[in-house]
Amino acid sequence: MRTLAFFLLVALTAVQARAQDYPTRPIKILVPAAPGGIGDILPRIFGQKLAESGNHTVVVENRTAGAGVVATEATAKAPPDGYTLLIGNQGLLSIRPQLTKVPYDPVKGLAPIVLLVSVPNILVVHPSVPAQSLQELLAYAKANPGKLTYSSQGIGASGHIAAELLKLSAGVDITHVPFRGAAPAAQALAAGHVHMMFDVVSLALGPIQSGTVRAIGVASKERVSVLLDVPTLGEQGFAVEVGAWFGLLAPGGTPAPIITWLNREANRVFTVPDTRKQFVAQGAQMPLGTPDDFARHIADNTARFGEVIQKAGIKVEQ
């Protein structure tokens, strides 16, 4: 027993020593999305600020294969030393694992570090739809069952989940038209090929301001600062709260001191007013907080989305 205890102490001391030395080489952050979006901008800002504050380097690598599954699997199976990280999102962590088998464990395989950004969805309609409010839209849907259609970013996307949650809550029949991504879904709405859509505020802001679409309600607890005249869905009787979010994760088993260091640095970088301002201007929120806060957020989303997936009978296309 003394021999075993000795070796365990030696191993623990070695891990602590490595954690104290961290980081001594470039940190790689895998982004399961194409360059240019919020999820891609976050790690680039993080890397730049780390470089400015010390001799730290962050390399951002976009891996879009498998709709982000490849990047997530690579992170989950990487050595738990803090040098391979992931910008995870609701689709890869809370939704997709409930729709199909994935080659990673979203709970045991990944260690939450910090929730960086949350962008609420907003319900928008084509100007031809005879509704100025959620009540008018639902009344029209009930009077015309199956006539209204809504586009989504794909099966299981946040826009799909939000629409199905509204349908379940209001008891209305609205037909789903899935697309491969947010851009074609929004284009179909703008062209009048579908009647409505739950889009993220950051992407819907331009079309709303130009009058291409009409905003009905925000799927969040509070109104967003860039669209203060648009009420929440909760204010209109249906507390639908769904959006897109992005957070930083490490492989499961990464030493706590490394997780703590990364969390501290992320909070330092993204609490700077000028940094926050550029995301708030897009209708985003920056929750930040502790690793435990992020873990609870993932668990809560998984439970809520799972209930909608089951009740709505959502299944991925084979």
C-alpha positions in Angstrom: 0.0 0.0 0.0 2.8 2.4 0.8 4.4 1.7 -2.5 1.1 2.4 -4.4 0.6 5.6 -2.4 4.1 6.7 -3.2 3.7 6.2 -7.0 0.3 8.0 -6.8 1.9 10.9 -5.1 4.7 11.0 -7.6 2.2 10.9 -10.5 0.1 13.7 -8.9 3.1 15.8 -8.3 4.2 15.4 -12.0 0.7 16.5 -13.2 0.8 19.5 -10.9 4.3 20.5 -12.1 3.2 20.3 -15.7 0.1 22.4 -15.0 2.2 25.0 -13.2 4.5 25.3 -16.3 1.6 25.6 -18.7 1.6 26.8 -21.4 5.1 26.3 -22.8 4.1 25.7 -26.4 1.4 26.8 -28.8 -2.2 26.1 -27.9 -4.3 24.8 -30.7 -8.0 25.6 -30.8 -10.2 23.6 -33.2 -13.2 25.4 -34.7 -15.9 23.2 -36.1 -17.1 25.9 -38.5 -15.9 27.9 -41.5 -13.8 31.1 -40.9 -15.6 34.4 -40.3 -18.4 33.5 -37.9 -18.6 34.3 -34.2 -17.2 30.9 -33.3 -14.2 31.5 -35.4 -13.6 35.1 -34.2 -13.6 34.2 -30.5 -10.4 32.1 -30.5 -8.6 34.5 -32.7 -9.3 37.4 -30.3 -8.3 35.1 -27.4 -5.0 34.2 -29.1 -4.2 37.8 -29.9 -4.8 39.0 -26.4 -2.7 36.1 -24.9 0.1 37.0 -27.3 -0.1 40.7 -26.2 0.0 39.8 -22.5 2.7 37.3 -22.5 4.8 34.8 -24.6 1.8 32.7 -25.4 0.6 31.5 -28.9 -2.8 30.3 -30.0 -3.2 28.5 -33.3 -6.8 28.4 -34.7 -7.6 25.5 -37.0 -11.0 25.3 -38.8 -12.2 21.7 -39.2 -15.7 21.7 -40.7 -15.7 18.0 -41.8 -18.7 16.0 -40.5 -20.6 19.1 -39.6 -18.1 19.7 -36.7 -18.1 16.1 -35.5 -14.5 15.6 -36.6 -13.2 18.5 -34.7 -15.1 17.5 -31.6 -13.9 13.9 -31.7 -10.3 15.1 -32.3 -10.5 17.2 -29.1 -12.1 14.5 -27.0 -9.4 12.0 -28.0 -6.4 14.5 -27.7 -4.0 14.2 -24.8 -5.5 16.0 -21.8 -2.6 18.5 -21.5 -4.4 21.8 -22.5 -2.7 22.1 -25.9 -5.8 21.0 -27.9 -9.0 22.9 -27.2 -12.4 23.2 -28.9 -14.9 25.9 -29.6 -18.0 23.8 -28.9 -21.7 24.8 -29.5 -25.2 23.6 -28.7 -25.5 21.4 -31.8 -22.4 19.3 -31.1 -22.8 19.1 -27.3 -26.5 19.2 -26.5 -28.4 18.3 -29.7 -26.6 16.0 -32.1 -25.7 13.4 -29.5 -29.4 13.0 -28.9 -30.2 12.5 -32.6 -27.5 10.1 -33.7 -24.5 8.2 -32.5 -21.4 10.3 -32.3 -17.8 9.2 -31.9 -17.3 11.1 -28.6 -18.8 11.4 -25.2 -20.0 15.0 -24.8 -19.9 14.7 -21.0 -16.9 12.5 -20.1 -14.9 13.2 -23.2 -14.8 17.0 -22.9 -14.1 19.4 -20.0 -16.0 22.7 -20.0 -13.8 25.8 -19.5 -16.0 28.8 -20.1 -19.2 29.8 -21.9 -18.1 32.7 -24.1 -21.0 33.9 -26.2 -24.7 33.3 -26.4 -26.8 34.6 -29.3 -30.6 34.4 -28.9 -32.8 33.3 -31.8 -35.4 35.7 -33.1 -38.7 34.8 -34.9 -38.9 36.6 -38.2 -41.6 36.4 -40.9 -41.8 37.4 -44.6 -43.6 40.8 -45.0 -46.4 39.0 -46.8 -47.5 37.2 -43.6 -50.5 39.0 -42.2 -49.2 39.2 -38.6 -47.5 42.0 -36.6 -47.3 40.1 -33.3 -46.9 36.5 -32.0 -50.6 36.4 -31.1 -51.6 37.4 -34.6 -49.2 34.9 -36.2 -50.5 32.0 -34.0 -54.1 33.0 -34.7 -53.4 32.9 -38.4 -51.6 29.5 -38.1 -54.6 28.1 -36.2 -57.0 29.4 -38.8 -54.9 27.9 -41.6 -53.4 24.6 -40.3 -50.4 23.4 -42.3 -50.4 26.5 -44.6 -47.6 28.3 -43.0 -44.0 27.0 -43.5 -40.8 27.7 -41.6 -37.2 27.3 -42.8 -34.4 26.1 -40.6 -30.6 25.7 -40.7 -31.0 21.9 -40.8 -32.5 19.0 -38.8 -31.7 19.6 -35.1 -30.4 23.2 -35.5 -31.3 25.7 -32.9 -33.9 27.3 -35.3 -35.5 23.9 -35.7 -35.7 23.3 -32.0 -37.1 26.8 -31.3 -39.8 26.4 -33.9 -40.9 23.0 -32.7 -40.9 24.2 -29.1 -43.2 27.0 -30.2 -45.5 24.6 -32.1 -45.7 22.3 -29.1 -46.4 25.2 -26.7 -49.0 26.9 -28.9 -50.5 23.8 -30.5 -50.2 24.9 -34.1 -49.4 23.1 -37.3 -46.6 24.8 -39.2 -44.6 22.9 -41.8 -40.8 22.5 -41.5 -38.6 23.1 -44.5 -35.0 22.3 -43.6 -31.9 23.7 -45.4 -28.2 23.0 -45.3 -27.1 26.0 -43.3 -28.3 29.4 -42.1 -27.7 31.3 -45.4 -29.9 29.3 -47.7 -32.6 29.2 -45.0 -32.6 32.9 -44.7 -32.5 33.4 -48.5 -35.6 31.2 -48.9 -37.4 33.4 -46.3 -36.3 36.7 -48.0 -37.5 35.4 -51.3 -40.9 34.4 -49.9 -40.5 30.7 -50.5 -41.2 30.1 -46.8 -43.2 32.2 -44.3 -41.1 32.3 -41.2 -37.8 31.3 -39.5 -36.0 31.3 -36.2 -32.7 32.9 -37.0 -29.9 34.1 -34.6 -30.1 37.8 -33.9 -26.7 38.6 -35.3 -27.6 37.2 -38.7 -31.2 38.5 -38.8 -30.3 42.1 -37.7 -29.5 43.3 -41.3 -32.6 41.9 -42.9 -34.8 43.3 -40.1 -33.3 46.7 -40.4 -33.7 46.7 -44.2 -37.3 45.5 -44.0 -36.6 42.3 -45.9 -38.2 40.4 -42.9 -40.4 41.4 -40.0 -39.3 40.7 -36.4 -42.0 39.1 -34.2 -40.2 38.2 -31.0 -36.9 37.3 -29.4 -36.4 33.8 -27.9 -34.7 35.0 -24.8 -35.5 36.1 -21.2 -34.8 39.7 -21.9 -34.9 42.0 -25.0 -31.7 42.5 -26.8 -30.1 45.9 -26.8 -29.8 46.2 -30.6 -33.6 45.6 -31.0 -35.2 47.0 -27.9 -38.5 47.6 -29.7 -38.9 43.9 -30.4 -40.6 42.1 -27.4 -39.5 38.7 -26.2 -41.7 35.7 -26.9 -42.2 35.3 -23.2 -43.7 38.8 -23.0 -46.2 37.6 -25.6 -47.2 34.5 -23.7 -44.8 31.8 -24.8 -41.5 31.5 -23.0 -39.4 30.1 -25.8 -35.7 30.6 -25.0 -33.4 29.1 -27.6 -30.3 30.4 -29.2 -26.8 29.6 -30.4 -23.9 29.6 -28.0 -20.2 29.0 -28.2 -17.8 27.9 -25.4 -14.3 26.8 -24.8 -13.6 23.1 -23.9 -10.6 20.8 -23.3 -10.3 17.0 -23.5 -11.8 15.2 -20.5 -9.3 14.6 -17.8 -7.3 17.9 -18.3 -5.8 18.9 -15.0 -7.8 21.4 -12.9 -5.0 24.0 -12.7 -4.9 24.2 -16.5 -8.7 24.5 -16.7 -8.5 27.2 -14.1 -5.8 29.1 -15.9 -7.7 29.0 -19.2 -10.9 30.1 -17.5 -9.1 33.0 -15.8 -7.5 34.2 -19.0 -10.7 33.9 -21.0 -12.6 35.9 -18.5 -9.8 38.5 -18.5 -9.8 38.8 -22.3 -13.6 38.9 -22.8 -14.6 41.3 -20.0 -12.7 44.1 -21.7 -15.4 46.7 -22.7 -14.1 47.2 -26.2 -14.0 43.4 -26.8 -17.5 42.9 -25.4 -18.9 45.8 -27.4 -18.2 44.2 -30.8 -20.3 41.1 -29.8 -23.1 43.1 -28.0 -23.5 45.1 -31.3 -24.5 41.8 -32.9 -27.1 41.1 -30.3 -24.9 38.6 -28.4 -24.4 38.2 -24.7 -21.2 37.1 -23.0 -22.0 35.1 -19.9 -18.5 33.9 -19.1 -18.3 32.6 -15.5 -16.8 29.4 -14.2 -16.3 25.9 -15.7 -19.1 24.7 -13.4 -21.4 27.4 -14.8 -20.7 26.2 -18.3 -21.2 22.5 -17.3 -24.6 23.4 -15.9 -25.5 25.3 -19.0 -24.7 22.3 -21.2 -26.7 20.0 -19.0 -29.7 22.3 -18.9 -29.7 22.7 -22.7 -29.3 19.0 -23.2 -32.3 18.3 -21.0 -34.5 21.0 -22.5 -33.6 20.1 -26.1 -34.0 16.4 -25.4 -37.6 16.9 -24.3 -38.4 18.8 -27.5 -36.7 16.2 -29.6 -38.7 13.5 -28.1 -42.1 15.2 -28.1 -41.7 16.5 -31.6 -40.3 13.3 -32.9 -37.3 14.9 -34.5 -35.0 12.5 -36.4 -32.0 13.0 -38.6 -32.3 12.1 -42.2 -30.7 8.7 -43.0 
